[in-house]
Amino acid sequence: MTQPTVSSNTSNKGKKGKSLPSGLIIRTGKFVWTTMWQIMMSNLAPRSKSGEYIRPATQFHHAIGTEPGNPYPPATGRYNLYVGLGCPWAHRTLVVRSLKGLQSVISVTIVSPSSDEGIWVLNQPESGCRTIPEVYNLAQPGYQGRCTVPVLWDKQTQTIINNESAEIIVILNSQFNEFAANPSLDLYPEELKPQIDTWNDKIYHAVNNGVYRCGFAQTQSAYEQACEELFTALDEIDTNLDTNRYLCGDQLTLADVRLFTTLFRFDVVYYGLFKCNLRRIQDYKNLGAYLRDLYQIPGIADTCDLESVKRDYYGNLFPLNPGGIIPSGPDITNLWQPHQRGNNK
Ligand SMILES: N[C@@H](CCC(=O)N[C@@H](CS)C(=O)NCC(=O)O)C(=O)O
């Protein structure tokens, strides 16, 4: 490796001692950068004492429904979703909206991350709001929590109904059937609920949030623990998919939707940026084909935006990628290749 100190060749004679010793530069740089990294990571990713990422809980949990006293009845044109296309949690809501055929019932506002401000910004200002924190503040003046997407918004009362993707997709699945183009599609059927809930709990902890627990870990041991749990869960899912087309058998459910949005991003961003690199999804016996199977369901690919995913993660998570360089690959055109996962599974 080239040393940036004084060389002994003749042209540098007389300059000896003018360069800083490289060790000092390295130590100072490391100290400044590590301190800044810790400060920025503590804002981006709250942590436990041992350096594990702790995801903050969401705060709006109202429901839409016809029960007496509920101020938020099902309606067409009344509700709006705020979503970032890079965000896996928001992506779940777009998938269910599309599968149920709710595009003309529930409107969508696309937001993009602002790397300088560290917040989501509306692509087009609406209701006097330019940013997602302004939307939260309109719903609840003085709101102090995290301003996350997705947000399910009531245009009539100008408030947030719900900002938890796991709950929003249950609402979208069941409450808009009178307006939906696919009302008979039930992604959370009564008889499969226990099985779906069991998968959801496992997959949320080890996979959906697990990739973040790897990427946002602030100690080696926290990272290793998260990584082990992630790949143990992926192995278990892969084995299950040997005999089942979808997680709960031959029927697509919310458990698959929730897994899909993480798998879609896995080889593209989590493998590299979040250090989830023991294996790629496409290296698994079943998970790669399962991902293609879901991607090819009519309506799903339309919700997937690879360029936004890469830009939002690599371009905006500054402490993880300070240079902001967005990788060229990988090539995901193979998502259109045959998946061979038919009814024989
Ligand atoms: N539990 C929430 C998580 C949502 C979430 O963390 N969204 C991220 C984007 S991928 C966000 O908006 N983060 C902004 C922040 O934490 O300030 C859900 O599932 O809806």
The ligand as an SDF file (V2000), in Angstrom:
LIG
                    3D

 20 19  0  0  0  0  0  0  0  0999 V2000
  -43.7830   -0.6860   12.3260 N   0  0  0  0  0  0  0  0  0  0  0  0
  -43.9100    0.2540   11.2400 C   0  0  0  0  0  0  0  0  0  0  0  0
  -42.5130    0.5800   10.7060 C   0  0  0  0  0  0  0  0  0  0  0  0
  -42.5290    1.6500    9.6200 C   0  0  0  0  0  0  0  0  0  0  0  0
  -41.1190    2.2110    9.3610 C   0  0  0  0  0  0  0  0  0  0  0  0
  -40.1830    2.0230   10.1430 O   0  0  0  0  0  0  0  0  0  0  0  0
  -40.9650    2.9140    8.2390 N   0  0  0  0  0  0  0  0  0  0  0  0
  -39.6840    3.5530    7.9610 C   0  0  0  0  0  0  0  0  0  0  0  0
  -39.3940    3.5230    6.4670 C   0  0  0  0  0  0  0  0  0  0  0  0
  -38.9490    1.9430    5.8560 S   0  0  0  0  0  0  0  0  0  0  0  0
  -39.7460    5.0150    8.3140 C   0  0  0  0  0  0  0  0  0  0  0  0
  -40.6630    5.7120    7.8870 O   0  0  0  0  0  0  0  0  0  0  0  0
  -38.7750    5.4920    9.0640 N   0  0  0  0  0  0  0  0  0  0  0  0
  -38.6630    6.8750    9.4240 C   0  0  0  0  0  0  0  0  0  0  0  0
  -38.1930    7.0390   10.8420 C   0  0  0  0  0  0  0  0  0  0  0  0
  -38.0330    6.0360   11.5590 O   0  0  0  0  0  0  0  0  0  0  0  0
  -38.0000    8.1890   11.2430 O   0  0  0  0  0  0  0  0  0  0  0  0
  -44.7980   -0.3650   10.1720 C   0  0  0  0  0  0  0  0  0  0  0  0
  -44.7050   -1.5830    9.9590 O   0  0  0  0  0  0  0  0  0  0  0  0
  -45.5890    0.3620    9.5690 O   0  0  0  0  0  0  0  0  0  0  0  0
  1  2  1  0
  2  3  1  0
  2 18  1  0
  3  4  1  0
  4  5  1  0
  5  6  2  0
  5  7  1  0
  7  8  1  0
  8  9  1  0
  8 11  1  0
  9 10  1  0
 11 12  2  0
 11 13  1  0
 13 14  1  0
 14 15  1  0
 15 16  2  0
 15 17  1  0
 18 19  2  0
 18 20  1  0
M  END
$$$$
